[in-house]
């Protein structure tokens, strides 16, 4: 069923809080890139994935959100839609934790049919259904791999998709934790340790100067920008630029 839904090119976009409220450019780019590839996109009612609530011990609130999202998303899958997200943390939460916390057929159905945006696009490419009419983007890239994307064990999907764009050179793939750790890094008491954890990543960025820094995680983006003074973009932004849309 999952592979069939990808080929059918019907997608539910789970935006997540970061793209919805803090980085709408990534959400807008996602819709444009998907439509460029002939994918029908819908954005149903949804709430926070519940990960921040779980992290802060609000299990009651988290379960309420989990149940709401599963009801909406499982119905969409039943109607023939795959699910995509631009947030590596939301994706990991829904893929790995929803079935464990809810233990329902609907939660498993959702988990089996949600894809990180670049994971989805790479699958389209392997099916011969991705528009590869990219314009050249002659830029060097430092790609930072978020911990929550590595935890999904789907490989370097964003790197593989970016390599499809003429002109892009991936100079370095960093795998050091940025130290943000979701809500953890926002707390004043954790600031010092969070920055210490990020030092290895900051050093990698300094030692490998590039035109662009790219990461899939909103929290990593903020931490990188705060620690280096350089802008960090989601890979979907570069794809939008290369498509010229």
Secondary structure, DSSP 8 states (H G I E B T S, - for coil): -HHHHHHHTEEEEE-HHIIIII-HHHHHHHHHHHHHTT-EEE-------SHHHHHTT-HHHHHHHHHHHHHHHHHHHHTT-EEEES-HHHHHIIIIIHHHHH--HHHHHHHHTEEEHHHHHHHHHHTT-S---------EEEEE--HHHHTTT--SHHHHHHTTSTT-EEEEEE-S--S-TGGGGGSGGGHHHHHHHHHHHHHHHHHS--SEEEES-HHHHHHHHHHHS--EE-HHHHHHHHHT-
